Amino acid sequence: MSDIKCLSGSSSMSVPGTAFTEDRRPEPGPVTALSDGTTHEQHAEDARIQSDNKLVCCEPSDKIFESVYKTDRFLGQGSFGTVFSAVCKSDGQQVAVKSIWKLKNNTTTVDGCKLNTDVVMMATLQQYPTCPYVIQMFEWFDYPDHIKVVMENPHPCTELVTLIMCRKLDIEKTRIIMSQAVEAVKHCLDHGVFHNDIHAGNILVNTNTFNIKLIDFGCAMLYTEDAYQRNTYRGAKLYRPPEVKSGNSFDGPKTNVYQLGRILERMSSGLRSTECRRLYKKCQSWNPSDRPTFEDLLKDQWLFKPL
């Protein structure tokens, strides 16, 4: 990554040759004004026109959060923080805001400067080409002991885990959600991000369109083809692959495939589909080398039916 472009606030981070190290651990909406006078639509367009070797990285806003947004209601609990809805005062656009405490184990280092992991990973994922199935960050606000990250707020939506528990999914909706989840996770890996916490609670589903958004990058790490040490796994125990339990290391993509298989199994519980069963069992193979690659998944005739 050869350049960082700051989209809001002062431009003190325009540093060529930036390297990252870790501290281990499509639905268009109305145009919305950001605190710097630009709009969410312009922000997205600016991200789209960046070349592949540039990182779109937002500096913290120089405005006061309360002067731009009005807090609405509590939405949920995520890694290292809480999420609530808010309304942009200039035009009434709804956004989601994640308030995150500043802790030593939720930072990623950029040229010796520690930044919040959510911010760095989400900025990385907004490099061109973007993915409609990954949540987008608009801007963030910096405080002495915490930060506030402003993101898109798809609605009406609910967590995938809620749809599973209420048995609201048929086999076709299950297939559609799974295919989007595969594309979202592959997008993360292609952009150098290993999510590290893929589970049904970290996928939002629009209850009208059944389009998804992958959320919560507080446990994410920069992707490497080298094996990760066992103690760096931060995912839910229910989605933990066997090599994390019994081995000393694990592979990022193979772990994500296992987690996606676990999600597919939960979504299809009680549904009769030989193809679905075949796929989730293959994804959860005990031996990681027996699991399909993301390229295999994209070619799966049941998951991605030809038009």
Summary of the structure (lengths in Angstrom):
residues: 307
radius of gyration: 19.1
end to end distance: 36.2
largest distance: 56.3
contacts: 966
relative contact order: 0.12
helix: 32%
strand: 25%
